[in-house]
Amino acid sequence: MKIQKIRYLSSRAAWMFLLLFALLLIFLTVFTATAVREGRHLFFAVAGYAVLGAAAYVFYRWIYRPYLESAKVLRLFLTGYTIDALFDQKVLLSPEIEEMTQKVEQIMNTDELVNATKKQAQYLALQNQINPHFLYNTLEGIRGETLNAGLENVSKMTEALATFFRYTISNVENLVTLEEELTNVNNYYIIQRYRFGERLNLSVEYDPESEREIMSCKLPKLTLQPIVENAIYHGIERKIGDGNVSIKIETTATRLIITISDNGIGMTEERLREIDDKLSRTILDYIKPDSEAHGGIAVVNVNNRIKLLFGEEYGICMYSTRNVGTDVEITLPLVKKDTGK
């Protein structure tokens, strides 16, 4: 250990000072003994002790104590207890060390800025990717014409489609209430019912005694509809017989857990592992032209938005059995509308 410490200039400087101090002390002791024996030069001997003591004191105040403070700050920085103290040191070892510290501060500030900008850009990219570019006013006009023509079914379908589009393109808030999300899912369900008829069924399950509290929970806009759409197109569309999609909502003290299940065709273990791999990390590979998109892109998309907004501990877990169905479990922090969190 001692040999390893000699690698450092600080250790070498300390050893050099101790050696010089010891040599001067020996010389002063011999000089004092001679002065006492000969009865002269005693003043110089006393002055020598005073100078030696003053030198030791200056060394302690100017060099050793600032070094100890600097070493303490560096240890705290390395163990993660402080960052700002690294850049507020009064005494530094050399101009080069000061320049290096300033460079580190600049890099850290740049990284924070880049990371914040990158996350915001990623979120906006995801948000734009799932926003359909339709003009709901045009649909309202079509609805009016169909009402005049007595086409009530077409009018209802157009109304649901217009409301669905208005929700997706007009609300710029990052978080919406669960009630708004379920209303949007219901509009989407109405549209799909005109295509699938009685074959498609949607149910929502939650504790009715806690309805008000549950419906006020907040979550990212378009969290549920893309998952329901995924269940219909990749699970139920190719299934023979009725297709059921259920949304089960549960809460804990700190979390909102939503499970969207379907009784569709499910997926192979290989495909499930592929999607699980994408869900386990935040990636941008899914931002591709539509022609390159594969099934499950909506789940990955929603998962990444949740992780970007709330952290890696939240997101989506997926379970699927071939010819049985698929469960998509969404875990979110419990954020209430009234809390303003």
Disulfide bonds with the S-S distance in Angstrom:
none
